[in-house]
Amino acid sequence: EPFPETSFGTSDFPSNSLRLTGVTSRRTGSSLVSSSEFEATPDLCNKMSLLDSGAVCTIIDIASAMTIVSNDLYARKMVTISLHCTFFRPCLLNQRFYILARTEKIGRTVAFANCEIYNLQGDLLYNGNTSMSLLSDLYQIP
């Protein structure tokens, strides 16, 4: 499985170098907000020693999926149907930063999440909005 069903410990994801530590969750209103801290390791950075844009999009997609899975009562499988990322500031090599991901809405067939990535000084680096198609048990993912 690409991500744990509702694990809030240290987790490995498809990129072996992307290791989210201390994933915590708290409920705000009807939403569950997940947060985690991680580091821009050399294999996630480009030749300019900045966190690669593809890595940012992957992180936003995974964090959004984790928070949706944590909120979905039926723990359905899902696929990304829309991912919009905005880049405000670069993240440097070996810089630590944290993610805040929140589920905006879970419908019958589509779920929406928002993800923000901050540096440890509290500056917003990246923002992403994700739409996920929630699959029924009729769909088999190979």
C-alpha positions in Angstrom: 0.0 0.0 0.0 1.3 3.5 -0.8 0.2 4.9 2.5 -1.0 3.5 5.8 -4.8 3.4 6.5 -4.6 5.4 9.7 -1.1 5.2 11.0 0.2 8.2 12.8 3.8 7.1 13.4 6.8 7.3 11.1 5.8 6.3 7.6 7.7 5.4 4.4 6.2 6.3 1.1 6.9 5.4 -2.6 10.1 7.5 -2.6 12.3 5.7 0.0 13.8 9.1 0.9 10.5 10.7 1.7 10.1 9.9 5.4 7.5 11.8 7.3 8.1 11.8 11.0 5.8 12.3 13.9 2.5 12.5 11.9 -0.1 13.9 14.3 -3.7 14.6 13.8 -6.2 16.9 15.6 -9.8 17.5 14.9 -10.9 21.1 14.0 -14.7 21.3 13.6 -15.7 18.4 11.4 -12.3 18.1 9.8 -9.2 16.1 10.8 -6.0 18.1 10.3 -2.8 16.1 9.9 0.6 17.5 10.4 4.1 16.2 9.9 7.7 17.4 9.8 10.3 16.4 7.2 13.6 17.4 5.6 14.7 18.3 2.1 17.2 15.5 1.5 19.6 15.6 -1.5 17.6 13.1 -3.5 14.5 15.2 -3.2 16.3 18.4 -4.4 17.3 19.6 -7.9 20.7 20.7 -9.1 20.2 24.1 -7.6 19.9 22.5 -4.1 16.2 23.4 -3.9 13.3 21.0 -3.2 12.2 19.8 -6.6 8.8 20.8 -7.8 7.9 17.2 -8.6 8.7 16.2 -5.0 6.6 19.0 -3.7 3.6 17.8 -5.8 4.1 14.3 -4.6 4.3 15.3 -1.0 1.1 17.4 -1.3 -0.7 14.5 -3.1 0.4 12.0 -0.4 -0.4 14.2 2.6 -3.8 15.0 1.1 -4.6 11.4 0.5 -3.5 10.5 4.1 -5.9 13.1 5.6 -8.8 12.0 3.4 -8.2 8.3 4.3 -8.1 9.3 8.0 -11.5 11.0 7.6 -13.3 8.6 5.3 -15.6 6.3 7.4 -15.5 3.6 4.7 -11.7 3.7 4.1 -12.3 3.6 0.3 -9.5 3.4 -2.3 -9.0 6.7 -4.2 -7.2 8.2 -7.2 -6.2 11.8 -7.7 -8.4 13.6 -10.3 -7.1 17.1 -9.7 -4.0 18.6 -8.1 -3.2 22.3 -8.0 0.0 23.5 -6.4 1.2 27.0 -5.8 4.9 27.7 -5.1 5.5 30.8 -2.9 9.1 30.3 -1.7 11.8 27.7 -2.3 12.9 25.2 0.2 16.6 24.7 0.5 18.6 21.5 0.8 18.6 20.0 4.3 16.0 22.5 5.5 13.3 21.1 7.8 9.7 22.0 7.3 6.2 20.8 8.1 3.0 20.0 6.4 -0.6 20.8 7.4 -3.2 18.8 5.5 -6.9 19.1 6.1 -9.9 17.4 4.5 -12.3 20.0 3.2 -15.2 17.7 2.2 -15.9 14.0 1.6 -18.8 13.4 -0.7 -20.3 10.2 -2.1 -17.8 9.9 -4.9 -15.3 12.8 -4.6 -13.2 14.2 -1.7 -11.4 17.5 -1.4 -8.3 18.3 0.7 -6.0 21.3 1.2 -2.3 21.0 2.1 0.1 23.7 3.2 3.9 23.4 3.6 5.7 25.8 6.0 9.3 26.3 7.0 10.1 26.1 10.8 9.9 29.9 10.9 6.2 29.8 9.9 6.6 31.1 6.4 4.2 29.5 3.8 6.3 27.8 1.1 3.8 25.8 -0.9 0.0 25.3 -1.0 -2.0 22.6 -2.8 -5.6 21.7 -3.4 -6.5 18.1 -4.3 -9.6 16.4 -5.6 -9.8 12.6 -5.2 -12.2 10.2 -6.8 -13.4 7.7 -4.2 -13.7 4.2 -5.6 -16.2 1.6 -4.6 -15.3 -2.0 -4.0 -16.3 -2.7 -7.6 -13.0 -1.2 -8.8 -9.9 -3.4 -8.5 -6.6 -1.6 -8.5 -3.9 -3.9 -9.8 
